Amino acid sequence: MTRLGAFRRLASQYADIADSLLVYIEEAHPSDGWVSSDAPHQIPRHRCMEDRLRAARLMLSEAPGSRVVIDTMDNASNAAYGAYFERLYILRDARVVYQGGRGPEGYRISELRHWLEQYRHDLVSSKTAVLHV
């Protein structure tokens, strides 16, 4: 959640060419597991969908206006996309066209911004469809 503000600013800046979606996956540092001393919230390990939904609502409160969905309890999205625990993707026509590095070290908003800038440039030249980010 620490990089959420930067993501929201980027999503807002490129809202004319890309839709954004946040997927809340399993908690990286649950308060009853591998605790992080700088975690803004104490969120225990999710034991049911209601726990995960409650945690996603916290994320939504820090990113008002965002579209947020939650992963399944068997972490299907996390497994499919290798998001563990933060990762940026761009999908176009149901295909991954940008896959950022794994967070926290590989999470780079600047790379996503560069990709979207190039896409905007190409879009101006050729009138293409809107992306889902």
Secondary structure, DSSP 8 states (H G I E B T S, - for coil): -TTHHHHHHHHHHTTTTEE--EEE-S-SS-TTSS--TT-SS------SHHHHHHHHHHHHHHSTT--EEE--TT-HHHHHHT-SS---EEEETTEEEEE---TTTT--HHHHHHHHHHHHHHHHHH----EE-
